[in-house]
Amino acid sequence: MKRIFMLSLVLVLSTACRAGEHPGAEEFAAKAALELQLDQEEVALLLQDARFKQSIVDAMSRPAEGKPWHEYRPIFITDKRIRKGVKFWRENEALINQAAEKYGVDQQIIVAIIGVETYYGGNTGSYRVLDALATLSFYYPDTGNDRSDFFSRELMQFIMLGEEEGLPLRDVTGSYAGAMGLGQFMPSSYREYAVDLDGDGRRDLWSSMDDVIGSVANYLHRHGWAYGEPVTYRATVAAGADMGLVSRRDFKVKKTVDELAAGGFESTQAVNGDTLAAVARLEEGEDDSYWLAFRNFYVITRYNRSPLYAMAVFDLSEAIRKGFEE
Ligand SMILES: [Ca+2]
């Protein structure tokens, strides 16, 4: 008993010295061992190889989602991205149909998500995920919204993926936030929602188009996507409309279309009065535009919380669908 104690004490001390390079790395390794039964020494050694990246801190300090809509939209809705989306759909049509049917998710939305996230695989990110997650765990920038705990949990999930999926943790690359593959899955989403659609026993979000498309569809399905249902309709605003009905960050649908109309936000397209919706506002430059955001809109915000993101995915999906049907 005493001997075991001494051994673990030696292990803890040596771990402490090695992981001490990043502030909090030591505690992280101990926590990973305690909560996930990971090898503390191995975790400490891995963290020693993680590099702090100022460029990651800088990117986190100025996200695209901080822009107004009229500056955000042109980043994602371009002729080229629409054309490439139509091409991607045609090239993967059978797979996309298979995933759409299996998971009940509209084809054009699957295509648009992959288009917004990585330009259909053209840009899956060049940061080492290990560096991204360690930097944001141990050196989160002072933005007034400390998300280091979130990234610390994602770093742990990432290490689990090394065990479960055989990911080479020191080599895997992704976004500055640590999102991976064509659909940019964070480690916790990878573990929870990625699927092995081609059935080879691995969930490969980089080079198996089956797994990529299946995983994006499954993610939306698990968050409640309803096939063929609307995403958002533009609303007219009555004078004296109740601006308290406009959602800023949380687009959970809580009011019926009828209730929102009574509050001054009326749909410009036909929709059942008992359909649930939230109201989104976009900065168009001079004026704002208002939108009834239905449940499917909320589901897209599960991919990225910003209503700008959800609207960009929706706009791109519609443009791609038109191109595809031509
Ligand atoms: Ca697979």
Boltz pocket constraint, residues with backbone or C-beta under 6 A from the ligand:
constraints:
  - pocket:
      binder: B
      contacts: [[A, 195], [A, 196], [A, 197], [A, 198], [A, 199], [A, 200], [A, 201], [A, 202], [A, 203], [A, 204], [A, 208], [A, 211]]
      max_distance: 6.0
